[in-house]
Amino acid sequence: HSSPRLIRQRNESNSFLFEMNEQRALLDSLLGTDRNAGQDAGKNKRQSFKDDDVCKFYLVGNCPHDMFVNQEGKTAVNSPIGPCKQQHSEAMRMRLAADKDASKYRRRYLTDLKVTLQRLVDENDRKARNVRQKLGAGISCTSETSDAVSGHISAREMLVSEKMEAAEKMAEEGNMEASQDTMKEAERLAHEKYRLSRLKEVAEAWVDDICQVCGSQISWRAVEELEARDRGRPHPHTMGSWHQGWARVRDALAHVTEELQKSENKAGKDGRDMGRRASRSRERAAVERKELERRRHVDKSQTRDKRKEREAEPETRKDRERAQRHVDRSKSSNRGRSKSKRKFNHSRRTKDKRSSSSSSSSSS
């Protein structure tokens, strides 16, 4: 056998190793298992939140495996899914938040989490419906207890009758000691029958119900429990890890559904905004295209007019030259006619003077 000293040393060593493992797990969660690789390490050395051994549900919320825990924070014995086999790391959460596509991955992981939570809730509801059907058919803890107690009461009645008959027969035979012992046994059985009858009365006052959260069949038995039920207080089972776990599952499902709905509404709103912006852009582009076409049409018209002007310019110049020549000829003709007229008038005046001179000579 080991000495007390060796046992103490072994316990201290185990305790030290346990504390070291706890600290290592804490550092892995906060800094990642690649905390010693450094920031400049290659991608093949640094851990990513996309790795298969990283719990994606923990990255976007709470892992369902962590919802069924005991008072020490460890996985409860009655957990329907047991402990999570993947890594829960705060460092991976931060790396997800720092990723450029964080919203896309978060929406994807939330969708997977919703599917898992919904599957758990559906399975629990299915079992609860089966229990509710049994309660409706009269199969319950109360009815089973009452039937069992009734059977024991009937058995005690038969035994009491048999013991009383045996005691009377022994007394008639003169065996008084055996008769007294048998009577004591009959009294003991009669007392048990009385206690069972009281238990049956109490059991018939029990109220069987089913929890809407965890789906468990519950019975209100004690007087305090029945009074609490009448006053609307919760059943004592609500403090257990089973009920608390299912409450967390249902709350998480509602929260994830709401977040996904908000994300979808935002995406739809962004899509509508993008659609409106695209529509306005198309309208603006159409207006700009029409304005560009109008300008092109104006430019073509101006170009065509200029070309026509250039084409018509020689004819216009010729017409101007022709008109100028006509004007010049008209002026020249007018000058000639004026000169001829002046010559004519001069010759006429000269002729008149000559005529006058000759007339004067004749008369003298």
Buried (B, 14 or more C-beta within 10 A) or exposed (E): EEEEEEEEEEEEEEEEEEEEEEEEEEBBBEBBBBEEEEEEEEEEEBBEBEEEEBBBBBBBBBBBBBBBBBEEEEBBEEBBBEEBEBBBBBBBBBBBEEBEEBEEBBBEBBBEBBEBBBEBBEEBEEEBEEBBEBBEEEEBBBBEBBEBBBEBBEBBEEBBEBBBEBBEEBBEEEBEEBBEBBBEBBEBBBEBBEBBBEBBEBBEEBBBBBBEBBBBBBBBBEEEBBEBBEEEEEBBBBEBBBBBBBBBBBBBBEBBBEBBEEBEEEEEEEEEEEEEEEEEEEEEEEEEEEEEEEEEEEEEEEEEEEEEEEEEEEEEEEEEEEEEEEEEEEEEEEEEEEEEEEEEEEEEEEEEEEEEEEEEEEEE
